[in-house]
Amino acid sequence: MSSTLLEVTRSGHEEVERFERLIAKDLQNDPTSNKDRLFRSHRVRNMIDTITSTTERLIEIYDDKDNARKDEIAALGGQTATGINVFSAFYDRLKEIREYHRKHPVARVVDANDDLEALLKEEPQIEFSGEEAFGRYLDMHELYQQYVNSKFGEPIEYSAYLDIFSETDKIPRKMKTTRQYREYLENLLEYMIYFFQRTEPLKDLDRIFSKVTTEFEENWATGKVLGWENVNQENGHVPTEHTSIDLDYYSTVEELMEVGPERLKE
């Protein structure tokens, strides 16, 4: 038997309530280790995602753009929007249900809570490298190799790199306009986001980025971004004394083309 929209709506609200209770119950348990904390956080994250998708489905039903819900409610009054009597179909369905229970008098009623309670014992699969030690440490070996083999980096030990990788203001400004440096920063940001999502799944990353972006734009407008102080804000370029191009910092023709024809003429 196919579920009606009203039944889908009812079960959807019921599912949301069950997951909300499970989340509250899971958060009441104090994890005994970092591993247990991560398991719990990812369980809760998965349940929140399920609640979100179910809620979106309910909103679509209530929007009723195809009038299917309206027709179904009208059918409860004895007729569809087209005037067709539905009581005969109702009694046919009732007969099917009675016949089923006559043949299966001891059929087990499945309690949805049985399966949902098992979620509280679930250990979600979280991918970490051996170096990351289940989220306790960063694994930046690939970024380190990219740094020491670049023209903006320097030959230092891995431990030293971990101390200075966040100090991007120390890198000369003329090197920051190269494709090599941009790709390095993109890879660094991508890894940091991925690590954060695995270790702090309940944090709102969009809200964090919104706050950081606002603070950056304010500092940029007032020339307070470290490593980019005194930038000419009217045209967005570095002052004249810093605009000379050193060809040694560009590896390919494509990188030079990105500088722009006006800069190349200088």
C-alpha positions as CSV (number, residue, x, y, z in Angstrom):
1,M,0.0,0.0,0.0
2,S,1.3,3.4,-0.9
3,S,1.5,6.1,1.7
4,T,-0.8,9.1,1.3
5,L,0.5,12.6,1.6
6,L,-1.2,13.0,5.0
7,E,0.4,9.8,6.2
8,V,3.8,11.0,4.9
9,T,3.2,14.3,6.8
10,R,2.3,12.6,10.0
11,S,5.3,10.2,9.9
12,G,7.6,13.0,9.0
13,H,6.6,15.0,12.0
14,E,6.9,11.9,14.1
15,E,10.4,11.2,12.7
16,V,11.6,14.7,13.5
17,E,10.3,14.4,17.1
18,R,12.0,11.0,17.6
19,F,15.4,12.3,16.3
20,E,15.1,15.4,18.5
21,R,14.6,13.2,21.6
22,L,17.5,11.0,20.5
23,I,19.8,14.0,20.1
24,A,18.9,15.2,23.5
25,K,19.5,11.8,25.0
26,D,22.9,11.4,23.2
27,L,24.1,14.8,24.4
28,Q,23.3,13.9,28.0
29,N,26.0,11.2,27.8
30,D,29.5,12.4,28.7
31,P,32.1,10.8,26.3
32,T,35.0,9.2,28.1
33,S,37.6,9.8,25.3
34,N,38.3,12.1,22.3
35,K,37.2,9.2,20.1
36,D,33.9,8.8,21.8
37,R,33.4,12.6,21.6
38,L,33.9,12.5,17.9
39,F,31.5,9.5,17.5
40,R,28.8,11.3,19.4
41,S,29.3,14.6,17.5
42,H,29.1,12.9,14.1
43,R,26.0,10.9,15.3
44,V,24.3,14.1,16.2
45,R,25.4,15.8,13.0
46,N,23.9,12.9,11.0
47,M,20.6,13.1,12.9
48,I,20.5,16.9,12.4
49,D,21.0,16.4,8.7
50,T,18.1,13.8,8.7
51,I,15.9,16.3,10.5
52,T,16.8,19.0,8.0
53,S,16.0,16.8,4.9
54,T,12.7,15.6,6.5
55,T,11.7,19.2,7.3
56,E,12.4,20.3,3.8
57,R,10.2,17.5,2.5
58,L,7.4,18.6,4.8
59,I,7.7,22.2,3.6
60,E,7.2,21.0,0.0
61,I,4.1,19.1,1.0
62,Y,2.6,22.1,2.8
63,D,3.4,24.3,-0.1
64,D,1.2,22.0,-2.1
65,K,2.1,23.5,-5.5
66,D,0.4,20.6,-7.4
67,N,-2.7,20.7,-5.1
68,A,-2.2,17.0,-4.2
69,R,-2.6,17.7,-0.5
70,K,-5.8,19.7,-1.1
71,D,-7.2,16.9,-3.2
72,E,-6.4,14.4,-0.5
73,I,-8.1,16.4,2.2
74,A,-11.1,16.8,-0.1
75,A,-11.2,13.1,-0.5
76,L,-11.6,12.7,3.2
77,G,-15.0,14.4,2.8
78,G,-16.2,11.8,0.4
79,Q,-15.1,13.1,-3.0
80,T,-12.1,14.3,-4.9
81,A,-11.7,17.7,-6.5
82,T,-13.1,16.2,-9.7
83,G,-16.3,15.0,-7.9
84,I,-15.5,11.2,-7.9
85,N,-16.8,9.3,-4.9
86,V,-14.0,7.6,-3.0
87,F,-15.9,5.7,-0.4
88,S,-16.0,2.6,-2.5
89,A,-12.2,2.7,-2.8
90,F,-11.9,3.2,0.9
91,Y,-14.0,0.1,1.7
92,D,-12.0,-1.9,-0.8
93,R,-8.8,-0.9,1.0
94,L,-10.3,-1.7,4.4
95,K,-11.2,-5.1,3.1
96,E,-7.6,-5.7,2.0
97,I,-6.3,-4.7,5.4
98,R,-8.7,-7.1,7.3
99,E,-7.9,-9.9,4.9
100,Y,-4.1,-9.4,5.6
101,H,-4.6,-9.5,9.4
102,R,-6.8,-12.6,9.1
103,K,-4.0,-14.4,7.3
104,H,-1.3,-13.0,9.6
105,P,-2.8,-12.8,13.1
106,V,0.5,-12.8,14.9
107,A,2.4,-10.4,12.7
108,R,4.9,-8.4,14.8
109,V,4.3,-4.6,15.1
110,V,7.7,-3.0,14.4
111,D,8.6,-0.3,16.9
112,A,10.6,2.4,15.1
113,N,12.3,3.3,18.4
114,D,14.0,-0.1,18.4
115,D,16.1,0.8,15.3
116,L,16.6,4.5,16.4
117,E,17.9,3.5,19.8
118,A,20.6,1.5,18.0
119,L,21.9,4.8,16.5
120,L,23.1,5.8,20.0
121,K,25.6,3.0,19.8
122,E,26.7,3.7,16.3
123,E,30.3,4.4,15.6
124,P,30.3,6.6,12.4
125,Q,33.2,6.1,10.0
126,I,35.5,9.1,10.1
127,E,38.5,9.2,7.9
128,F,41.8,10.2,9.6
129,S,45.4,9.5,8.6
130,G,47.7,7.9,11.0
131,E,49.5,11.2,11.5
132,E,46.2,12.9,12.5
133,A,45.7,10.3,15.4
134,F,41.9,10.5,15.1
135,G,41.8,14.3,15.0
136,R,44.3,15.1,17.7
137,Y,47.0,16.4,15.3
138,L,47.3,18.0,11.8
139,D,48.8,16.0,9.0
140,M,50.5,18.7,6.8
141,H,53.2,16.8,5.1
142,E,51.9,17.4,1.6
143,L,51.6,21.1,2.3
144,Y,55.0,21.1,3.8
145,Q,56.5,19.6,0.7
146,Q,54.7,22.2,-1.4
147,Y,56.0,25.0,0.8
148,V,59.7,24.0,0.9
149,N,59.7,23.3,-2.9
150,S,58.2,26.6,-3.8
151,K,59.8,30.0,-4.6
152,F,58.1,31.7,-1.7
153,G,59.0,29.0,0.9
154,E,62.3,28.1,2.5
155,P,64.1,24.8,3.3
156,I,63.1,24.2,6.9
157,E,62.2,21.2,9.1
158,Y,58.7,19.9,9.3
159,S,58.4,20.9,12.9
160,A,59.5,24.4,12.1
161,Y,56.9,24.6,9.3
162,L,54.1,23.8,11.8
163,D,55.2,26.8,13.8
164,I,55.2,29.3,10.9
165,F,52.6,28.0,8.3
166,S,49.9,30.4,9.6
167,E,52.2,33.4,9.5
168,T,51.4,34.3,5.9
169,D,52.2,38.0,6.5
170,K,55.9,37.0,6.7
171,I,55.9,36.0,3.0
172,P,57.1,38.9,0.7
173,R,54.2,40.6,-1.0
174,K,55.6,40.3,-4.5
175,M,55.5,36.5,-4.1
176,K,51.8,36.5,-3.1
177,T,50.7,37.4,-6.6
178,T,52.0,34.2,-8.2
179,R,49.8,31.3,-9.1
180,Q,52.1,29.0,-7.1
181,Y,51.4,30.8,-3.9
182,R,47.6,31.0,-4.7
183,E,47.4,27.3,-5.3
184,Y,49.3,26.7,-2.0
185,L,46.9,28.8,-0.1
186,E,43.9,27.1,-1.7
187,N,45.2,23.7,-0.7
188,L,46.0,24.9,2.8
189,L,42.4,26.3,3.2
190,E,40.9,23.1,1.7
191,Y,42.7,20.9,4.2
192,M,41.9,23.1,7.2
193,I,38.2,23.1,6.3
194,Y,38.2,19.3,5.8
195,F,40.0,18.8,9.2
196,F,37.6,21.1,11.0
197,Q,34.5,19.4,9.5
198,R,35.8,16.0,10.8
199,T,36.8,17.2,14.3
200,E,34.0,19.8,14.9
201,P,31.0,18.5,13.0
202,L,28.5,20.5,15.2
203,K,30.1,23.9,14.6
204,D,28.5,26.2,12.1
205,L,31.3,26.7,9.5
206,D,29.2,29.1,7.4
207,R,28.7,31.4,10.4
208,I,32.4,31.3,11.3
209,F,33.3,32.2,7.7
210,S,30.8,35.0,7.6
211,K,32.3,36.5,10.8
212,V,35.9,36.1,9.5
213,T,35.0,37.6,6.1
214,T,33.4,40.7,7.7
215,E,36.4,41.2,10.0
216,F,38.8,40.8,7.0
217,E,36.9,43.3,4.9
218,E,36.9,45.9,7.7
219,N,40.6,45.4,8.2
220,W,41.3,45.5,4.5
221,A,39.4,48.8,4.1
222,T,41.5,50.4,6.8
223,G,44.8,48.9,5.6
224,K,45.2,46.7,8.7
225,V,45.6,43.3,7.1
226,L,49.0,41.9,8.1
227,G,51.4,41.8,5.1
228,W,49.2,44.1,3.1
229,E,49.5,47.3,5.0
230,N,49.5,50.6,3.1
231,V,47.9,49.1,0.0
232,N,46.4,51.8,-2.3
233,Q,42.7,51.2,-1.7
234,E,41.5,53.3,-4.6
235,N,42.8,51.0,-7.3
236,G,43.5,47.9,-5.3
237,H,47.2,47.8,-6.4
238,V,50.4,47.8,-4.4
239,P,52.1,51.2,-4.4
240,T,54.6,51.9,-7.2
241,E,57.7,51.0,-5.3
242,H,56.4,47.4,-4.9
243,T,55.0,46.9,-8.4
244,S,58.2,45.9,-10.3
245,I,58.0,42.4,-11.6
246,D,60.7,39.9,-10.9
247,L,60.5,37.2,-13.6
248,D,62.2,34.7,-11.3
249,Y,59.0,34.4,-9.3
250,Y,57.0,33.2,-12.2
251,S,57.3,29.6,-13.5
252,T,55.1,29.6,-16.6
253,V,53.8,32.0,-19.3
254,E,50.3,31.5,-17.9
255,E,51.4,33.0,-14.5
256,L,52.8,36.0,-16.3
257,M,49.6,36.4,-18.3
258,E,47.6,36.6,-15.1
259,V,49.6,39.6,-14.0
260,G,47.9,41.6,-16.8
261,P,49.2,43.5,-19.9
262,E,49.4,46.8,-18.0
263,R,51.7,45.5,-15.3
264,L,53.9,43.8,-17.9
265,K,54.4,47.1,-19.7
266,E,55.8,48.7,-16.6
